[in-house]
Structure formats: C-alpha cells, structure tokens
Amino acid sequence: MKLRCHHKTALVIAFVGVSVTAWCQNPDSRANPETIASTLQSTWSMLESDLISAADAMPAEKYSFAPTSGEFKGVRTFAKQIKHVACGNFTFFNEIQGQAPPPDCEHGGPHPAKTKPELVKYLRDSFALADQVIATINMKNALAPVSGPYGGPSTKLGIAVLAVWHASDHYGQMIEYLRMNGIVPPASRPRTPQPTR
C-alpha cells in the first residue's frame, strides 16, 4: 500500500481539481460552499453504500469463493477481501488520528471476524470510524503531516484520498466475484422509478 510521494501528490491535486471543477460548475454550491469534509464524504458515502451492499449481496456460503479460472493464484477469497478493506479503513483513519494502525492488514489484520455477519459488522464499523474522522478534516488541518506504515509520510487529506482509492480498488474486485457467482452487484441494478406526484 506504499506510494511514492509524487503519486500521492498527484492524487491530492486530482482530488482538489475535481472538487474545484464541481464547485465552479454548480452555481448553487457557491451559496453553500462545500467543505473539505463534505467533499470527501460525498464520494466516501457512495463507496460505503456500494461496498456494504456488495457484502450483503453475496450469500454466506459463497464467502469462501475466490476465482480460479485465469491468473488468480493466491488471490483473496470474498471474505478476505471484506476483511482487508475493513482493516485498511481502520489503518488509514487511525493514522489520520495519530494512532497506531492494526498490524498485518495485508493478511486481514488481527480482528477475529470470520462469518458473514461478523465480517459485514467489521466492515460497517470501519466505515463508521472513517465517517467520524473525515468530519474532522478541514482547511486548517488538511495538509497536516501524517506518518505511518500505510501511505505515509503524507497528509490527512492525502491519506483520506488514499483510503478512497484503496476501498474503490477492492470494490472493483468484489463486484467481479459477485458476477462470477451470477449476482448483479446492487449498485449496478436498474433503479426502480419513483412515482411522480
């Protein structure tokens, strides 16, 4: 999960650039300008919903599934994908708070979750922590230095953006696991039109 400094800088610049562009294109946002926290949270909330709905959609008996057809030797099972994302969330957002991250997140970390209900709860808990920490990021502290073994050295904003990238990367893998098992990811299903009033 380590990135070189110029990659992290590029991520932060891209994120800020997209945020500024969106603000400029939406005149209503000028009356109620976005904060750094709300800009991060708008994307993070979508990702949270997509990941949790994907975790819920996979049947418990399929949590041990890992692809085998093609170049998939040694990849994580669906259960391990969830555990890795949850551990990663705790890692990144602990680092932003100046706390020690859980060890060995590459292999799921120390949390004992194994069953589907335990893993989904662990994932939800990791997003709850992330939501709390994102709410504290503002113009004054966004570029405050953050150190740690995962993504450091960086800044609060840099680690938060890295967390978005990391969770998105694994969501992309998880939806392939769902589709390989005949399940359309909930976020990809057609929306039911709302009745007009």
Buried (B, 14 or more C-beta within 10 A) or exposed (E): EEBEEEEBBEBBEEBBEEBEEEBEEEEEEEEEEBEBBEBBBEBBEEBBEBBBEBBEBBEEEBBEBBBEEEEEEEBBBBBBBBBBBBBBBBBBBBBBEEEEBBEEBEEBBEBEBEEBEBBBEBBBBBBEBBBEBBEEBEEEEBEEEBEBEBBBEBBBBBBBBBBBBBBBEBBEBBBEBBEBEEBEBBBEEEEEEEEEE
